[in-house]
Amino acid sequence: MMQPPTAPPPRTVLDRRTVLALAGGLAATGAAGAQPAEPAPLSDGQRFDPGQVVELARALAKKPYAAPAADLPDPFKDLTYEQYIGVRAQPSALLWAGEGRGFVVEPLHRGFVFTTPVALHAVEDGVVRRIAYDRSRFTFGKLKPPDEGRDLGFSGFRLYASFNGAAPSDCAIFQGASFFRALAAGQSYGVTARALTLRPAEAKGEEFPLFRAFWLERPGAGSGQIVIHALVDSESATAALRMTLRPGEATIVDVEATLCPRTNLEHVGIAGMTGAYLFGPTDHRSVDDARPAAHEIDGLQIRNGWGEAIWRPVQNPETLQISAFLDQDPKGFGLIQRARAYADYQDDVQRWEKRPSLWVEPLGSWGPGVPQHGWGTGAVQLIEIPSESEVNENILTYWRPKDPVAKEIAFSYRQFWCWAVPGAPPLAACSGTRVGKGAAGKRRLFLVDFTGEAPFAEGIDPNALQIALHTAPGTITRQRIYPYPERKTVRAVFELDPGNDTSCELRLIVKAGDKPVSETWLYRWTP
């Protein structure tokens, strides 16, 4: 496991003239045309210094925000999804194809909802090489190609990687706002990560930062990793990211980020991620669908700074739900897909069981009043948004610092795009949550299963297990525990009487004496 740095990385000092050139180049992209103007020290033929990306973010944050040009011509600005996926790069456009480096990059054309221009650069032998747009390197399906010499630019890129020595296949996509997705071996795309999250679910409206430029370091043959540098720009802030991606049975991405506010950031999200949840065992009764479930993630998992392992099933609520899990230096959190069997979904097209879980482990942070190790005080925030479509990513989680961010701050974390969360504590994990009608009135019946070795370890009498169960508000009217040693599963059964309340916060742990043998199950009941 990579250890957090003990001091901020060294900074490249640029003279005033260079800083102004850097800032001026990107600020001009809002009026200069489809392809963003390139800052001189990071442009074609220049020596690459990763510190200059940070300096560019700093310099840009000192200038007024300039939105990218909305200049995409017809028909590309109004493409349907079917038309857009017909626009693909030719083999000649693929970067490092056939070089045996384990990675191939496909530039992605602008169009459909991906209209923001993004500058792409390769870094080869320490020198920047601009990836130039050329219409002849794309196929356009039934669309008429753009006019000769017209530079429509790129919207991002797709990364192919070699898993276990096989031919390169899908590994990651960086496209749209500041979003990116990655895969482990054998998976299909699902949950989406965010480079920066600003003001989600606020009345003022969410602000969506944009990727403006990438610098991709050419990987060494057999290195098994690629380093990607990115510049993010937004009305309220800029950011510079260095991402080291290593594909495998779990694809690992180490993210080092510097955030430069343009204004006081009252509501900022770090290591944000979104996933789609339409329905599952807790709410299937209200859905007219032949499938038993449809979701790419089914819960939020947390290991807080006090060592508690938490599982919070997510829901598709009737009304917007916002939850905050207060913490100090969290050990990890993420949106997780635990149901991994085809039978859990019976969906031959979506194959939800193959979607990745995304787990984040904080490594360190630096800034005014922030320690060098850990992320300090704040909360893992969870937002659940009502949705009627399985393509809507309606579940969002991120780390929210306790205090507003008014000055530059740097932070680092490790992402695991995985089948199962690494380093799970020796506790029974929640393997199922079901909710239905109770015995009378408004009562609701809960069946919560925990699976693992801990409740059946040597010296523990399964018949003496107990559940610690609390609700606020509401009343627990009955409860019982059923151990099943042959399945290594404990089922907790209870009824909740919410009375006249419209929400109840539930907390449940299985214990052997005073010792927890399960993770902590949290749940928000709403009508």
C-alpha positions in Angstrom: 0.0 0.0 0.0 1.4 3.4 -1.0 2.1 5.6 2.1 0.9 9.2 2.2 3.6 11.7 1.5 5.1 13.4 4.5 5.4 16.8 2.8 3.8 18.6 -0.1 5.5 17.8 -3.5 8.1 20.2 -4.7 6.8 23.1 -6.6 8.0 24.4 -9.9 8.5 28.2 -9.7 7.6 30.0 -12.9 8.5 33.6 -13.5 5.8 36.2 -13.8 5.9 36.4 -17.6 5.5 32.6 -17.9 2.6 32.6 -15.4 0.8 35.2 -17.4 1.3 33.2 -20.6 0.0 30.1 -18.9 -3.1 31.9 -17.6 -3.7 33.8 -20.8 -3.6 30.7 -23.0 -6.4 28.8 -21.2 -8.5 31.9 -20.5 -8.6 32.5 -24.2 -10.2 29.2 -25.0 -13.6 30.6 -24.5 -13.2 32.8 -27.6 -10.4 31.2 -29.6 -12.4 28.4 -31.3 -13.0 24.7 -30.8 -9.5 23.6 -29.9 -8.3 25.2 -26.7 -5.2 27.5 -27.0 -2.1 25.8 -25.5 -0.1 27.5 -22.8 3.5 27.9 -24.1 5.5 26.0 -21.5 3.2 22.9 -21.9 2.7 23.1 -25.6 4.0 21.1 -28.6 7.8 20.5 -28.5 8.3 21.9 -24.9 9.9 19.9 -22.1 7.2 18.6 -19.7 7.3 19.5 -16.1 4.3 18.2 -14.0 4.7 21.1 -11.6 3.7 23.4 -14.5 0.3 21.9 -14.6 -0.2 22.9 -10.9 1.2 26.4 -11.7 -1.2 26.7 -14.6 -4.2 25.9 -12.3 -2.9 28.5 -9.8 -2.5 31.2 -12.4 -5.8 30.4 -14.0 -7.6 30.7 -10.7 -6.4 34.3 -10.4 -8.2 35.2 -13.6 -11.9 35.5 -14.3 -13.5 32.3 -15.5 -13.9 32.1 -19.3 -16.4 29.4 -20.5 -15.3 27.2 -23.4 -16.6 28.1 -26.8 -20.1 26.9 -27.8 -19.1 26.6 -31.4 -19.8 23.0 -32.4 -21.4 23.2 -35.9 -24.4 21.3 -37.1 -25.1 18.4 -37.2 -22.5 17.5 -34.5 -24.1 19.7 -31.7 -27.4 17.9 -32.1 -26.4 14.3 -32.6 -28.5 11.5 -31.2 -26.7 8.8 -29.2 -26.9 6.4 -32.1 -25.4 8.9 -34.5 -22.6 9.8 -32.0 -21.4 6.2 -31.4 -21.0 5.9 -35.2 -18.2 8.5 -35.0 -15.1 6.5 -34.2 -11.4 7.0 -34.5 -9.6 5.2 -37.3 -6.7 2.9 -36.4 -4.3 5.6 -37.5 -5.6 7.9 -34.8 -4.9 5.5 -31.9 -1.9 6.6 -29.8 0.8 4.0 -29.1 -1.0 1.2 -30.9 1.3 -1.7 -31.9 4.1 -0.4 -29.7 3.7 -3.1 -27.1 3.4 -0.6 -24.3 0.3 -2.2 -22.7 -1.8 0.9 -23.3 -3.5 2.5 -26.4 -5.3 5.8 -26.4 -8.3 6.6 -28.6 -9.2 10.4 -28.9 -12.9 11.0 -28.7 -14.7 13.3 -31.1 -17.0 16.1 -29.9 -20.7 15.7 -30.4 -24.0 14.6 -28.7 -23.8 15.9 -25.1 -19.9 16.0 -25.2 -19.5 19.4 -26.7 -16.8 20.9 -24.5 -13.4 21.1 -26.3 -10.5 19.3 -24.5 -6.9 19.6 -25.5 -5.0 16.3 -25.7 -1.2 16.0 -25.4 1.2 13.1 -25.3 4.4 13.3 -23.3 7.1 11.3 -25.0 10.8 11.2 -23.8 9.9 14.2 -21.6 8.7 16.3 -24.5 5.1 17.5 -25.1 3.5 16.5 -28.4 0.1 18.0 -29.2 -2.4 15.4 -30.5 -3.8 17.3 -33.5 -7.4 16.9 -34.8 -7.6 15.4 -38.3 -11.0 14.5 -39.8 -9.4 11.8 -42.0 -8.7 9.8 -38.8 -12.4 9.4 -38.0 -15.2 7.5 -39.5 -18.6 9.3 -39.4 -21.1 6.6 -40.1 -24.0 8.2 -42.1 -23.0 11.7 -41.2 -21.3 14.1 -43.6 -17.7 14.7 -42.5 -16.8 18.2 -41.3 -15.4 20.6 -43.9 -11.7 20.1 -44.8 -9.5 22.0 -42.4 -12.2 22.5 -39.8 -10.8 21.7 -36.3 -13.7 20.3 -34.3 -11.4 19.1 -31.5 -11.8 16.3 -29.0 -14.1 15.7 -26.0 -11.8 13.4 -24.1 -10.3 10.0 -24.6 -10.8 6.3 -24.1 -8.0 4.2 -22.7 -7.3 0.5 -23.6 -5.1 -1.6 -21.4 -3.6 -5.0 -21.5 -5.1 -7.2 -18.7 -3.0 -10.2 -17.8 -1.0 -10.0 -20.9 -4.0 -10.1 -23.3 -4.6 -7.7 -26.2 -5.6 -4.2 -25.0 -9.3 -3.8 -24.1 -11.5 -1.2 -22.5 -10.0 0.2 -19.3 -11.0 3.8 -18.8 -12.9 6.8 -20.3 -12.2 10.4 -19.5 -15.1 12.4 -21.0 -17.8 14.8 -20.0 -17.5 17.6 -17.4 -14.7 16.3 -15.0 -16.0 12.7 -15.1 -14.1 9.5 -15.6 -14.7 5.8 -15.4 -12.5 2.7 -15.1 -12.8 -1.1 -15.1 -11.1 -4.1 -13.6 -10.5 -7.2 -15.7 -13.8 -8.7 -16.9 -16.0 -5.8 -16.0 -18.3 -3.4 -17.9 -18.6 0.3 -17.3 -20.8 1.5 -14.4 -20.0 3.9 -11.6 -18.5 7.3 -12.5 -15.8 9.2 -10.6 -15.6 13.0 -10.5 -12.4 15.0 -10.4 -14.2 17.8 -8.5 -17.7 18.2 -7.1 -19.2 21.6 -6.3 -22.6 22.5 -4.7 -24.5 19.3 -5.4 -28.3 19.3 -4.6 -28.2 23.0 -3.6 -31.1 25.4 -4.5 -28.5 27.6 -6.2 -27.8 24.7 -8.6 -24.8 22.4 -8.9 -21.7 23.6 -10.6 -20.0 21.2 -13.0 -16.2 21.7 -13.4 -14.7 20.8 -16.8 -11.6 19.0 -18.0 -9.8 21.5 -20.2 -6.5 19.7 -21.0 -4.7 16.3 -20.6 -1.1 15.4 -20.8 -0.6 11.6 -21.1 2.9 10.2 -20.3 3.9 7.5 -22.7 4.2 4.3 -20.6 7.3 2.3 -20.6 7.0 -1.2 -22.1 6.1 -3.7 -19.4 5.6 -1.0 -16.7 1.9 -1.9 -16.2 1.0 1.7 -15.5 0.2 5.0 -17.2 0.4 8.6 -15.7 -2.2 11.1 -16.7 -2.1 14.8 -15.9 -5.3 16.9 -16.1 -6.3 20.5 -15.8 -9.8 21.2 -14.4 -11.5 24.6 -14.7 -14.8 26.0 -13.3 -16.5 29.2 -12.3 -15.5 28.8 -8.7 -12.2 26.9 -8.8 -9.5 25.3 -10.8 -7.6 22.0 -10.1 -4.5 20.1 -11.3 -4.6 16.3 -11.1 -1.9 13.7 -11.5 -3.4 10.2 -11.9 -1.4 7.0 -12.0 -3.5 4.1 -13.4 -2.6 0.4 -13.0 -5.0 -2.1 -14.5 -5.6 -5.5 -13.1 -8.0 -7.8 -11.2 -8.6 -4.5 -9.3 -7.7 -1.4 -11.3 -6.0 1.1 -9.1 -5.8 4.8 -9.7 -3.7 7.0 -7.4 -4.9 10.6 -7.6 -2.9 13.6 -6.5 -4.9 16.8 -6.8 -4.3 20.5 -6.1 -7.5 22.6 -5.7 -7.2 26.4 -6.3 -10.4 28.3 -5.3 -11.5 31.4 -7.2 -13.9 32.1 -4.4 -14.7 30.8 -1.0 -16.0 27.2 -1.6 -18.7 26.6 1.0 -19.7 23.2 -0.5 -16.9 21.2 -2.1 -16.8 17.4 -2.7 -13.5 15.4 -2.8 -13.3 12.0 -4.4 -16.9 12.1 -5.6 -18.6 9.3 -7.4 -22.1 8.6 -8.9 -24.0 5.4 -9.7 -27.4 4.3 -10.9 -29.9 2.7 -8.7 -33.5 2.1 -10.0 -34.8 -0.6 -7.7 -33.8 -3.7 -5.7 -35.1 -6.0 -3.0 -36.1 -3.2 -0.6 -38.4 -1.4 -3.1 -39.2 -3.9 -5.9 -42.9 -4.2 -4.9 -43.6 -0.7 -6.2 -41.9 -1.4 -9.6 -43.7 -3.1 -12.5 -40.6 -4.8 -13.9 -39.9 -8.4 -14.8 -36.4 -8.2 -13.3 -35.7 -8.6 -9.6 -33.3 -5.6 -9.5 -31.8 -3.0 -11.7 -28.8 -1.1 -10.3 -25.0 -0.7 -10.9 -24.4 -0.1 -7.1 -26.4 -1.2 -4.2 -24.9 0.5 -1.2 -22.5 2.9 0.4 -19.6 1.3 2.4 -17.6 3.3 4.9 -14.6 2.5 7.2 -14.6 5.6 9.4 -11.7 7.1 11.4 -12.7 5.2 14.5 -12.4 1.8 12.8 -16.1 1.2 12.4 -17.2 -0.8 9.3 -20.5 0.6 8.0 -22.9 -0.5 5.3 -25.7 1.8 4.1 -28.1 0.3 1.4 -29.1 3.0 -1.1 -32.6 3.6 -2.3 -34.5 5.3 -5.1 -36.5 7.6 -2.9 -39.8 9.4 -3.5 -38.1 12.7 -2.5 -34.5 13.9 -2.5 -32.6 12.5 0.5 -29.3 13.9 1.8 -27.3 12.0 4.5 -24.1 13.0 6.2 -21.8 10.6 8.1 -19.6 12.7 10.3 -16.0 11.5 10.5 -12.4 12.3 11.3 -9.7 11.1 8.9 -11.9 8.4 7.2 -10.1 5.2 6.2 -12.2 4.6 3.2 -15.6 4.9 1.5 -17.2 4.0 -1.8 -20.3 3.0 -3.9 -20.3 -0.8 -3.9 -22.0 -3.5 -6.0 -22.4 -6.5 -3.7 -25.0 -8.5 -5.6 -22.7 -10.4 -8.1 -24.9 -13.2 -9.4 -26.7 -13.2 -12.8 -29.8 -14.4 -10.9 -29.8 -11.2 -8.8 -30.8 -9.2 -11.9 -31.9 -11.6 -14.8 -30.8 -8.9 -17.2 -29.2 -10.2 -20.4 -28.4 -6.8 -21.8 -27.2 -4.6 -18.9 -25.4 -7.4 -17.0 -25.4 -5.4 -13.8 -23.5 -8.1 -11.9 -20.4 -7.1 -13.9 -20.4 -3.4 -12.9 -17.4 -2.2 -10.8 -17.4 -1.1 -7.2 -15.5 2.0 -6.6 -13.6 2.2 -3.2 -11.5 5.2 -2.2 -8.8 5.3 0.5 -7.6 8.8 1.6 -3.8 9.1 1.6 -3.1 12.7 2.7 -3.8 16.4 2.4 -2.1 19.7 2.8 -3.4 23.2 3.2 -4.3 25.9 5.8 -5.4 24.1 8.9 -5.2 20.6 7.3 -2.9 17.8 8.5 -0.4 16.1 6.2 -1.9 12.7 6.9 -5.6 12.0 6.5 -8.4 14.3 5.5 -9.2 16.0 8.8 -12.7 16.6 10.0 -15.8 16.4 7.7 -18.4 14.0 6.5 -19.0 11.4 3.9 -22.1 12.8 2.2 -24.7 10.7 0.4 -27.3 12.1 -1.9 -30.2 9.9 -3.2 -32.2 11.4 -6.1 -35.6 10.1 -7.3 -35.3 8.5 -10.7 -37.5 6.8 -13.2 -34.7 5.6 -15.5 -31.9 3.1 -15.1 -29.5 5.3 -17.0 -29.7 8.1 -14.5 -26.8 8.2 -12.0 -29.0 9.2 -9.1 -26.7 8.2 -6.2 -23.8 10.5 -5.3 -21.3 10.3 -2.5 -18.2 12.3 -1.7 -16.0 13.6 1.1 -17.1 17.1 2.3 -14.6 19.0 4.5 -16.1 20.5 7.6 -14.8 24.0 6.9 -15.2 26.0 3.6 -12.2 26.0 1.4 -10.9 29.5 0.7 -7.3 28.8 -0.1 -5.3 26.3 -2.1 -5.5 22.8 -0.8 -3.8 19.5 -2.0 -5.0 16.0 -1.3 -4.3 12.5 -2.5 -6.3 9.3 -2.5 -6.3 5.8 -4.0 -9.2 4.4 -6.0 -10.0 0.7 -6.3 -12.2 -0.2 -9.3 -12.9 -3.7 -8.1 -15.1 -6.7 -7.7 -14.8 -6.6 -3.9 -13.4 -4.0 -1.4 -9.8 -4.8 -0.4 -8.8 -5.4 3.2 -12.3 -6.1 4.6 -12.3 -6.4 8.4 -13.1 -9.8 9.9 -16.8 -9.1 10.3 -19.9 -10.6 8.8 -20.9 -8.3 5.9 -24.5 -7.4 5.1 -25.6 -9.7 2.3 -29.2 -8.7 1.9 -31.8 -6.2 3.0 -35.5 -6.8 2.4 -38.4 -4.6 3.5 -42.2 -5.4 3.3 -45.5 -4.9 5.0 -45.6 -5.5 8.8 -48.2 -7.2 11.0 -50.5 -4.2 11.3 -51.0 -0.5 10.5 -48.0 1.3 9.2 -45.5 -1.2 10.5 -42.7 -2.3 8.2 -41.0 -5.7 8.3 -37.2 -5.9 7.8 -35.1 -8.9 7.0 -31.4 -8.1 7.2 -28.8 -10.8 6.5 -25.1 -10.9 7.5 -22.7 -13.4 6.0 -19.3 -14.3 7.2 -17.2 -16.5 9.5 -17.1 -14.1 12.5 -20.5 -15.1 14.1 -19.6 -18.8 13.9 -16.0 -18.6 15.0 -14.6 -20.9 17.6 -15.8 -20.1 21.1 -19.0 -18.3 19.9 -22.4 -19.9 20.5 -24.5 -18.9 17.4 -27.6 -19.4 19.5 -26.5 -16.8 22.0 -26.0 -14.1 19.3 -27.8 -10.8 19.9 -28.7 -7.8 17.8 -28.1 -4.2 19.0 -30.9 -2.3 17.2 -31.9 1.3 17.5 -34.3 3.7 15.7 -34.8 7.4 15.9 -37.6 8.2 15.8 -40.1 5.3 15.6 -40.4 2.2 17.7 -39.2 -1.4 17.3 -42.2 -3.6 18.0 -40.5 -7.0 17.8 -37.2 -8.5 16.9 -35.5 -11.9 16.5 -32.3 -13.4 15.2 -31.9 -16.5 13.2 -28.4 -18.1 12.8 -27.8 -20.4 9.9 -24.3 -22.0 10.4 -24.5 -24.1 7.3 -24.7 -20.9 5.2 -22.5 -18.8 7.5 -25.4 -16.4 7.7 -27.3 -14.6 10.5 -30.7 -13.1 9.8 -32.1 -10.2 11.9 -35.8 -9.9 11.7 -37.7 -6.9 13.2 -40.7 -4.6 12.8 -40.6 -0.9 12.7 -43.6 1.2 13.7 -42.8 4.7 12.4 -46.0 6.2 13.9 -46.6 9.6 12.3 -43.0 10.2 11.4 -42.0 10.5 7.8 -38.4 9.1 8.2 -36.6 6.9 10.7 -32.9 6.3 11.1 -32.1 2.7 11.8 -28.9 1.2 13.2 -28.2 -2.6 13.6 -25.2 -4.6 14.7 -24.9 -8.4 15.5 -23.0 -9.0 18.7 -21.5 -12.0 20.6 -21.6 -10.7 24.1 -20.2 -7.2 23.9 -18.1 -7.9 20.8 -19.4 -6.9 17.3 -19.3 -9.8 14.8 -21.0 -7.9 11.9 -20.5 -4.5 10.3 -22.9 -1.8 11.2 -26.0 -1.7 9.1 -27.6 1.8 8.7 -30.8 2.5 6.9 -33.1 5.5 6.4 -36.8 4.5 6.2 -39.1 6.8 4.3 -42.7 6.1 3.1 
